[in-house]
Amino acid sequence: MPKIDFGYVRVSSKTQKLDLQVDALLKEKVHRKNILSDIVSGVKAERKGLDELLDV
């Protein structure tokens, strides 16, 4: 399996948790500092975490 260097997680609202997605990436040996995240609705176009990941 190829090594994953970065990860991205997203939930739609502040009442949801990123934990399960983050845990899955950590299990795949992605460093916590390389996991970018957003808490934003799926219809919202601006996703700062995703934009940051795409700039890497």
Stockholm file with secondary structure:
# STOCKHOLM 1.0

chainA/1-56         MPKIDFGYVRVSSKTQKLDLQVDALLKEKVHRKNILSDIVSGVKAERKGLDELLDV
#=GR chainA/1-56 SS CCCCCCEEEEESSTTSCSHHHHHHHHHTTCCGGGEEEEECCTTCSCCHHHHHHHTC
#=GC SS_cons        CCCCCCEEEEESSTTSCSHHHHHHHHHTTCCGGGEEEEECCTTCSCCHHHHHHHTC
//
